[in-house]
Amino acid sequence: MSTPETPEPPEQPPGASAERPSTPPPAAPAPRAPAAPVEEEDQPSTFQPWLYIKVGLLLIVIAYAIAFIVKNTRQIKIDFVFTDANVRVIWTLLLLLAIGVVSGMLISQLYRHRRRAKLAKQGRKPGDSR
């Protein structure tokens, strides 16, 4: 395998250097700004106690959730108004949790809408604290 040849500069016609002044030397590179100090987050750390605490708490929550599901596998009879159903306790609890979360979100949206309408009526912005 051969190495690529560097291109040679184009030849100048005779007398061209006498007619034109010589080119100015290349400008010196601009001085570099001092390096920004390394932030504490960028430095490697050997011991991160908050990370281990968070991971430990997450593992405890996961273990609790698994135990909760295993303990609530018993079937129960739910009497709806027009029909009956036999379902596991865990599905009943998860359905009620989902209903509660969705209801809370809808109620908070209603509250926010009414609050913004009230503030707009008063001529204030939502973040304004007069």
C-alpha positions in Angstrom: 0.0 0.0 0.0 1.4 3.3 -1.0 1.2 6.6 1.0 -0.7 9.4 -0.6 1.5 12.1 -2.1 1.1 15.7 -0.8 0.1 18.1 -3.6 2.8 20.5 -4.6 2.0 24.2 -4.6 1.2 25.6 -8.1 4.1 27.1 -10.0 4.2 30.9 -10.3 4.9 32.5 -13.5 8.3 34.1 -13.8 8.3 37.7 -12.4 5.0 37.2 -10.5 6.7 37.6 -7.1 8.2 40.9 -8.1 4.9 42.4 -9.2 3.0 41.4 -6.1 4.0 42.1 -2.6 4.8 39.1 -0.5 1.8 37.7 1.4 1.7 38.6 5.1 2.7 35.9 7.6 -0.3 33.9 8.9 -2.0 35.4 11.9 -1.0 34.0 15.2 -3.7 31.8 16.7 -6.0 33.6 19.1 -5.1 33.1 22.8 -7.1 30.3 24.4 -9.5 31.2 27.2 -8.6 29.6 30.5 -10.1 26.2 31.0 -13.3 26.3 32.9 -13.1 24.7 36.3 -14.2 21.1 36.5 -17.6 20.9 38.1 -18.0 18.6 41.1 -20.4 16.4 39.2 -17.8 15.7 36.5 -15.3 14.4 38.9 -15.3 10.7 39.6 -16.5 9.7 43.0 -15.8 6.5 44.8 -18.6 6.6 47.4 -22.1 8.0 46.7 -24.2 7.5 49.8 -27.4 9.0 48.3 -27.2 6.7 45.3 -27.0 3.7 47.6 -29.8 4.9 49.8 -32.0 5.5 46.7 -31.2 2.1 45.3 -31.9 0.5 48.6 -35.3 2.2 49.0 -36.2 1.2 45.5 -35.4 -2.4 46.2 -37.5 -2.3 49.4 -40.5 -0.8 47.5 -40.2 -3.5 44.8 -40.0 -6.3 47.4 -43.0 -4.8 49.2 -45.0 -4.6 45.9 -44.2 -8.2 45.1 -45.2 -9.4 48.6 -48.4 -7.3 48.4 -49.4 -8.9 45.1 -48.6 -12.4 46.3 -50.6 -11.9 49.6 -53.7 -10.5 47.7 -54.3 -13.4 45.2 -57.4 -14.6 47.0 -60.7 -14.3 45.1 -63.6 -12.2 46.3 -67.1 -11.7 45.1 -67.9 -8.1 44.0 -71.6 -7.2 43.7 -72.1 -4.6 41.0 -75.6 -3.1 40.8 -76.7 -5.3 37.8 -74.2 -8.2 38.0 -71.8 -10.1 40.3 -68.2 -10.9 39.6 -65.5 -13.1 41.2 -62.1 -11.3 41.0 -58.8 -11.4 42.8 -58.3 -8.8 45.5 -55.2 -7.4 43.8 -57.1 -6.5 40.7 -59.8 -4.8 42.8 -57.1 -2.8 44.6 -55.3 -1.8 41.4 -58.6 -0.8 39.8 -59.5 1.4 42.7 -56.0 2.9 42.8 -56.3 3.7 39.0 -59.7 5.3 39.6 -58.3 7.4 42.4 -55.3 8.6 40.4 -57.4 9.5 37.4 -60.0 11.3 39.6 -57.2 13.2 41.4 -55.8 14.4 38.1 -59.2 15.5 36.8 -60.0 17.3 40.0 -56.6 19.1 40.0 -57.2 20.2 36.3 -60.6 21.5 37.3 -59.1 23.4 40.2 -56.4 24.8 38.0 -58.9 25.9 35.3 -61.1 27.7 37.9 -58.1 29.3 39.5 -56.8 30.6 36.2 -60.2 31.9 35.2 -60.5 33.7 38.6 -57.0 35.3 38.2 -57.7 36.3 34.6 -60.9 38.0 35.8 -58.8 39.9 38.3 -56.3 40.8 35.6 -53.4 38.8 37.1 -51.1 36.1 35.8 -51.1 32.6 37.5 -47.5 33.2 38.9 -48.2 36.7 40.1 -48.4 37.0 43.9 -50.0 40.3 44.8 
